[in-house]
Amino acid sequence: MNQYAAMNRVQLQEEYQRLLDAYQAFQAQGLKLDMSRGRPGTDQLDLSTDILDVKEYIAPNGFDCRNYGMPNGVQELAEIFAQMMEVPVETVVLGGASSLNMMFDKVADAMVHGVGGGKPWLLQGGIKFLCPAPGYDRHFSICEYFNIEMITIPMTETGPDMDMVERLVSADEKIKGIWCVPKYSNPQGITYSDETVRRFAALKPAAKDFRIFWDNAYCIHHISDTHEKLLPLYEECLKNGTEDMVIMYASTSKITLPGAGVAAMATSPKNQAWDRKRTGTQRVCPDKMNMMRHLAYLKNFDGLLAKMEDHARLLRPKFDALCAKLDAEFAGTGLLKWHKPNGGYFVSVDTLPGCAKRVVALCAQGGVKLTGAGATYPYKKDPEDTNIRLAPTGIGIGELTKAAELFCICVKLASAEKMLG
Amino acid sequence: MNQYAAMNRVQLQEEYQRLLDAYQAFQAQGLKLDMSRGRPGTDQLDLSTDILDVKEYIAPNGFDCRNYGMPNGVQELAEIFAQMMEVPVETVVLGGASSLNMMFDKVADAMVHGVGGGKPWLLQGGIKFLCPAPGYDRHFSICEYFNIEMITIPMTETGPDMDMVERLVSADEKIKGIWCVPKYSNPQGITYSDETVRRFAALKPAAKDFRIFWDNAYCIHHISDTHEKLLPLYEECLKNGTEDMVIMYASTSKITLPGAGVAAMATSPKNQAWDRKRTGTQRVCPDKMNMMRHLAYLKNFDGLLAKMEDHARLLRPKFDALCAKLDAEFAGTGLLKWHKPNGGYFVSVDTLPGCAKRVVALCAQGGVKLTGAGATYPYKKDPEDTNIRLAPTGIGIGELTKAAELFCICVKLASAEKMLG
């Protein structure tokens, strides 16, 4: 039973009035803050701005990266990605600045050319994807854009509900993919358990052209001193002979400069041959100057880890402040559930059923923009209307403290409204 | 009648032996030169290497380009593209580093989502494109990749054979596009006449989802002091109400650094709305840091033109040397046809029928790699086997002189072989 359910109507009305006063006082401050997206803060951008000092353009193999050519990019950078993604270096395929673009393009390719010799998805028709939710809204947008039916898979503390995943993929050959953010997941910040990873590697999909989209966006994006470990999926797949079933993604967007980094994919030789047909037609070569910029700047995997330590040092106080506030206001109240993550970019919270949309609207009118309620679910429809994704990274700690205060008021206000009926 | 046809068999055999000796002497030199692609020379790359000095990251509108956001990119750079492409600034859409990628992506989009509300091309089936030829091999590769049937349109001195273009597009609603390099065309270096441009603007295609892919890759890429003028197509289309029919492309790849520049598209508001649906799903934002690098470096359209003057100064001696050699060896012989271009990156030549493949093979064995014979035609099939694309830009002038000498020997050798039967 939640705190408000224990009150009588008069007490609850008094509480509601008190909250409304506090809320209106907040509105009077005229805040204008954006916590809607997982954006690094300006202090984090400052960490990597000296990447602009890099002048190197001759690759370690002697190639002049100022010109066309070298269609596979700067391979020494692939070695850094291999360590980061915990995959063999020969699985790594370097891309442009956006891993999202690489995922989009893979789905686009499958629609027209099929996967692994299969019929084009557009001609098969009725294609479906599994969508662990809450999840990353931009994954779901790709499905919507290509008119791929989304099936929601509940997230547990150890990852997606694997019983459901196994049952569905083995029974329905129209299910062609699943979106995963396996480490410090977006938005909950949980890491898939070893058992979950092993069950993914052992999947026996009815569709031969089923692929796991393993978006390892936060693979080294720790916040606390507890560095969670994700069992490397590719190794497990090799044990099962299922390595063609998985395509993994990562990028330097939250390591160096967002939108101006380097993205990569890791996948089997067979999937790479399929990919090269496309990229060979799609462009002359990738932006090797940006690859050289990143190689010369990060130098090696240790250089990259050192950079991530710097990020963690800046992020930790923000997550601490936000979660301390949630603890102080909601511990034992039953009004809000949350999980303090050890990495990633978000704090995912769950309100009382039917309150999330109202909380987001109240926050917006109070001057704090949150991710749209429902965005973390397929078709933007959160069945219980409970999940809200908080992105504390993009604003200063003083602003964050204010935003957190407003957020707590709004959660209580929406809860009280709900209980008053 | 060509020079060799006027010789008797003994004379021709003597000539053949003389050429073979010269060829073998060349082979002994062990050359290893690449004239296969339109690559800038190292001296041209040096012109723009100080773009690496740019440190600016705050856009003119105050946006910090180091972070996510600003999905349409740095609009001040769009203004430079607008002047370069001679289009209204509001038609310009900035992209990543590759205009080829933008064209590819547009065709990929049409396959799955259709064009302007039309049925997806993949579901329509039997889609065709018109391919003025000789033309750009990478355009043709996009058609092959998407299994789009290519119809060859002969090139004339004023552009594609417009009688044929008009007749075909008005009669066949399966014809959905045409590839054009309207200025300093690849490979001939000719510029479409005003009449050709006006006829393009006035096309009445049977297919409502027909689009002109206007790849203005060499729009300001003059070599000589004669700056050819291309009538701006978009303006002409506006007069005809056909502005939705055209999508124009350009990039800075041969202005700053190839493969690391900024690409752009120019098209109507209606086509842009269609495009935004895709790019909004495809990526968070373009690489704005590279846009800032280009804006701060080029500053404005005048800065860009000054850079192109520098390029022309370096390119002119190469085209002069190559064409002077062709003049000296072939004027009046009837063995080779060519045109000295005022811009672009190529010299297109035509051998006697049935000789081009042999010439390219002889050059390769002599140590000079040329673009594959036939590459300038759909399906790599030059019906007469005459066209060869020479790319004189990527090598030094001393090397070029040697390569040109070898090329001339090979043309004569292949011609003599042919005449000897």
HADDOCK unambig.tbl for C-alpha pairs under 7 A between the chains (distance, minus, plus):
assign (segid A and resid 39 and name CA) (segid B and resid 68 and name CA) 6.63 0.50 0.50
assign (segid A and resid 45 and name CA) (segid B and resid 66 and name CA) 6.48 0.50 0.50
assign (segid A and resid 52 and name CA) (segid B and resid 55 and name CA) 6.09 0.50 0.50
assign (segid A and resid 55 and name CA) (segid B and resid 52 and name CA) 6.08 0.50 0.50
assign (segid A and resid 66 and name CA) (segid B and resid 45 and name CA) 6.51 0.50 0.50
assign (segid A and resid 66 and name CA) (segid B and resid 257 and name CA) 5.51 0.50 0.50
assign (segid A and resid 66 and name CA) (segid B and resid 258 and name CA) 6.46 0.50 0.50
assign (segid A and resid 67 and name CA) (segid B and resid 257 and name CA) 6.32 0.50 0.50
assign (segid A and resid 67 and name CA) (segid B and resid 258 and name CA) 5.09 0.50 0.50
assign (segid A and resid 67 and name CA) (segid B and resid 259 and name CA) 6.76 0.50 0.50
assign (segid A and resid 68 and name CA) (segid B and resid 39 and name CA) 6.68 0.50 0.50
assign (segid A and resid 68 and name CA) (segid B and resid 258 and name CA) 5.41 0.50 0.50
assign (segid A and resid 68 and name CA) (segid B and resid 259 and name CA) 5.66 0.50 0.50
assign (segid A and resid 97 and name CA) (segid B and resid 287 and name CA) 6.75 0.50 0.50
assign (segid A and resid 98 and name CA) (segid B and resid 283 and name CA) 6.44 0.50 0.50
assign (segid A and resid 100 and name CA) (segid B and resid 282 and name CA) 6.45 0.50 0.50
assign (segid A and resid 100 and name CA) (segid B and resid 283 and name CA) 5.64 0.50 0.50
assign (segid A and resid 101 and name CA) (segid B and resid 282 and name CA) 5.05 0.50 0.50
assign (segid A and resid 101 and name CA) (segid B and resid 283 and name CA) 5.26 0.50 0.50
assign (segid A and resid 104 and name CA) (segid B and resid 282 and name CA) 5.74 0.50 0.50
assign (segid A and resid 138 and name CA) (segid B and resid 281 and name CA) 6.91 0.50 0.50
assign (segid A and resid 141 and name CA) (segid B and resid 281 and name CA) 6.22 0.50 0.50
assign (segid A and resid 142 and name CA) (segid B and resid 281 and name CA) 6.06 0.50 0.50
assign (segid A and resid 257 and name CA) (segid B and resid 66 and name CA) 5.50 0.50 0.50
assign (segid A and resid 257 and name CA) (segid B and resid 67 and name CA) 6.33 0.50 0.50
assign (segid A and resid 258 and name CA) (segid B and resid 66 and name CA) 6.47 0.50 0.50
assign (segid A and resid 258 and name CA) (segid B and resid 67 and name CA) 5.08 0.50 0.50
assign (segid A and resid 258 and name CA) (segid B and resid 68 and name CA) 5.40 0.50 0.50
assign (segid A and resid 259 and name CA) (segid B and resid 67 and name CA) 6.76 0.50 0.50
assign (segid A and resid 259 and name CA) (segid B and resid 68 and name CA) 5.67 0.50 0.50
assign (segid A and resid 259 and name CA) (segid B and resid 285 and name CA) 6.11 0.50 0.50
assign (segid A and resid 259 and name CA) (segid B and resid 286 and name CA) 6.34 0.50 0.50
assign (segid A and resid 259 and name CA) (segid B and resid 287 and name CA) 5.39 0.50 0.50
assign (segid A and resid 260 and name CA) (segid B and resid 287 and name CA) 4.84 0.50 0.50
assign (segid A and resid 260 and name CA) (segid B and resid 288 and name CA) 6.88 0.50 0.50
assign (segid A and resid 260 and name CA) (segid B and resid 289 and name CA) 6.15 0.50 0.50
assign (segid A and resid 281 and name CA) (segid B and resid 138 and name CA) 6.93 0.50 0.50
assign (segid A and resid 281 and name CA) (segid B and resid 141 and name CA) 6.24 0.50 0.50
assign (segid A and resid 281 and name CA) (segid B and resid 142 and name CA) 6.06 0.50 0.50
assign (segid A and resid 282 and name CA) (segid B and resid 100 and name CA) 6.45 0.50 0.50
assign (segid A and resid 282 and name CA) (segid B and resid 101 and name CA) 5.04 0.50 0.50
assign (segid A and resid 282 and name CA) (segid B and resid 104 and name CA) 5.75 0.50 0.50
assign (segid A and resid 283 and name CA) (segid B and resid 98 and name CA) 6.44 0.50 0.50
assign (segid A and resid 283 and name CA) (segid B and resid 100 and name CA) 5.63 0.50 0.50
assign (segid A and resid 283 and name CA) (segid B and resid 101 and name CA) 5.26 0.50 0.50
assign (segid A and resid 285 and name CA) (segid B and resid 259 and name CA) 6.11 0.50 0.50
assign (segid A and resid 286 and name CA) (segid B and resid 259 and name CA) 6.35 0.50 0.50
assign (segid A and resid 287 and name CA) (segid B and resid 97 and name CA) 6.75 0.50 0.50
assign (segid A and resid 287 and name CA) (segid B and resid 259 and name CA) 5.40 0.50 0.50
assign (segid A and resid 287 and name CA) (segid B and resid 260 and name CA) 4.85 0.50 0.50
assign (segid A and resid 288 and name CA) (segid B and resid 260 and name CA) 6.89 0.50 0.50
assign (segid A and resid 289 and name CA) (segid B and resid 260 and name CA) 6.15 0.50 0.50
